[in-house]
Each structure stands twice: as structure tokens, then as C-alpha cells.
């Protein structure tokens, strides 16, 4: 009788042990999945270059614009936080609607209406020149603050500028600021 009880107890003990082992394996697997999920970290930082090509199209890339492109802004994100121009940029404006085809020609307007039209065009030009000055200043600031700049190679690889090339790029950006802001000052 004693062996029967011992055998029965031993069998239950092994069953309970197997159940505990399975529960432990499930718990370890769950912990491994949880640890893996918590260990996942998105990319630490990302730099996005906003630039305009010669046709006027705006591009967003992770590489600086080609020499014929115009840099608009550089945005950097750190763990989901945005820095740069895009973080404080106003909401995008609706595209301007073209003038109606039935708009009267300037020659057919009264002298007063022609003067108002000229003033409006001058104001629009002054606003555009002021915006171009601001963009040139932002581009120059980005070049000054950047430690390293690169250009795209023939195989789309990054070729970092030498100190001399970086200095030349900064001087060129400063010249563009001077020209754009001089034009904006003349338009006022």
C-alpha cells in the first residue's frame, strides 16, 4: 500500500512539476517579448532637407540638395522631437489662385486703378524679396551651425566636404544673403 501511495504522490508531483515548468517557460517567453519590445528604440535622429529644384518643385530628402538646388530648410528630429525651421513653421498656405482670364488689362484701367495695381505689384515684389532674404539667412545660419556638410556622389553616396569646400560653401551662402537682402532693401 505504501508503494501505491508513494507512486501516486510521485506521479502528481511530476505532473505538477511539468505544469510549473511550462508556466515558467511561458513566463520567460513573455518576459523576453516584453524586454524586446521595450528595448526597441526608434532611430535616434533624422535630418530632413527641404529644397527646391530648378523647376520650382519642393523636395524632402535625407541628403543635402544638389548644387543647382536651393536649400529651404533643415529639420532634425531627436526621439520624436522636432528642431529646425519645420518645428516652428506656420501652417502651409493655400496655393495662390491664378488671375481670372477675364481680368481687365492694365491699359484699360483708370489711372487711379493702374496706380493701385502698380502699388500692389511693388508690395508683392517687396514681400517676395523679404522672404528670399529670410531664406538666404536661414540657409547661411544652417551652414554656419553645421559641423560637417556633404554632397551626393555619382552613386548617391555621401561625400563630406573638406574644410576648404565647407569654407567656400559658407562664403557663397553669405554672398547670397548679402545679394538677397540688398534686393529686399531696395524694394522697400
DAJOUR-V487160 format. One record per residue. N is the residue number from 1. RES is the residue in one letter. SS is DSSP state (H for helix, E for strand, C for the rest). BURIAL is b if it has 24 or more other ideal C-beta (glycine too) atoms within 12 Angstrom, else e. Layout:
N/RES/SS/BURIAL
N/RES/SS/BURIAL
This chain:
1/X/C/e
2/X/H/e
3/X/H/e
4/X/H/e
5/X/H/e
6/X/H/e
7/X/H/e
8/X/H/e
9/X/H/e
10/X/H/e
11/X/H/e
12/X/H/e
13/X/H/e
14/X/H/e
15/X/H/e
16/X/H/e
17/X/H/e
18/X/H/e
19/X/H/e
20/X/H/e
21/X/H/e
22/X/H/e
23/X/H/e
24/X/H/e
25/X/H/e
26/X/H/e
27/X/H/e
28/X/H/e
29/X/H/e
30/X/H/e
31/X/H/e
32/X/H/e
33/X/H/e
34/X/H/e
35/X/H/e
36/X/H/e
37/X/H/e
38/X/H/e
39/X/H/e
40/X/C/e
41/X/C/e
42/X/C/e
43/X/C/e
44/X/C/e
45/X/E/e
46/X/E/e
47/X/E/b
48/X/E/b
49/X/E/b
50/X/E/b
51/X/E/b
52/X/E/e
53/X/C/e
54/X/C/e
55/X/C/e
56/X/C/e
57/X/C/e
58/X/E/e
59/X/E/e
60/X/E/e
61/X/E/b
62/X/C/e
63/X/C/b
64/X/C/b
65/X/C/b
66/X/C/e
67/X/C/e
68/X/C/e
69/X/C/b
70/X/E/b
71/X/E/b
72/X/E/b
73/X/E/b
74/X/E/b
75/X/E/b
76/X/E/b
77/X/E/e
78/X/E/e
79/X/C/e
80/X/C/e
81/X/E/e
82/X/E/e
83/X/E/e
84/X/E/b
85/X/H/b
86/X/H/b
87/X/H/e
88/X/H/e
89/X/C/e
90/X/C/e
91/X/C/e
92/X/C/e
93/X/C/e
94/X/C/e
95/X/C/e
96/X/C/e
97/X/C/e
98/X/C/e
99/X/C/e
100/X/C/e
101/X/C/e
102/X/C/e
103/X/C/e
104/X/C/e
105/X/C/e
106/X/H/e
107/X/H/e
108/X/H/e
109/X/C/e
110/X/C/e
111/X/H/e
112/X/H/e
113/X/H/e
114/X/H/e
115/X/H/e
116/X/H/e
117/X/H/e
118/X/H/e
119/X/H/e
120/X/H/e
121/X/H/e
122/X/H/e
123/X/H/e
124/X/H/e
125/X/H/e
126/X/H/e
127/X/H/e
128/X/H/e
129/X/H/b
130/X/H/e
131/X/H/e
132/X/H/b
133/X/H/b
134/X/H/e
135/X/H/b
136/X/H/b
137/X/H/b
138/X/H/b
139/X/H/b
140/X/H/b
141/X/H/e
142/X/H/b
143/X/H/b
144/X/H/e
145/X/H/e
146/X/C/b
147/X/C/e
148/X/C/e
149/X/C/b
150/X/E/b
151/X/E/b
152/X/E/e
153/X/C/e
154/X/C/e
155/X/C/e
156/X/C/e
157/X/C/e
158/X/E/e
159/X/E/e
160/X/E/e
161/X/C/b
162/X/C/e
163/X/H/e
164/X/H/e
165/X/H/e
166/X/H/e
167/X/H/e
168/X/H/e
169/X/H/b
170/X/H/b
171/X/H/e
172/X/H/e
173/X/H/b
174/X/H/e
175/X/H/e
176/X/H/b
177/X/H/b
178/X/H/e
179/X/H/e
180/X/H/b
181/X/H/b
182/X/H/e
183/X/H/e
184/X/H/b
185/X/H/e
186/X/H/e
187/X/H/e
188/X/C/e
